[in-house]
């Protein structure tokens, strides 16, 4: 059974823009956020973050703890 919903052109245009923005954000996260790091060494990663001078010690310690708990990164580094 087909149902029809009628919306104004303005509403349709807004819904279409929202859909396009959603798809853009989704595509960005699928491509950029889930790439594997170039190294499995957590020490190398922490060192690279530290060298940028953009992150405080609290963040770096939290990152280090997270990497240590991750099954992806090698334990012998």
Beta strands, then each sheet from edge to edge (+ up, - down):
end
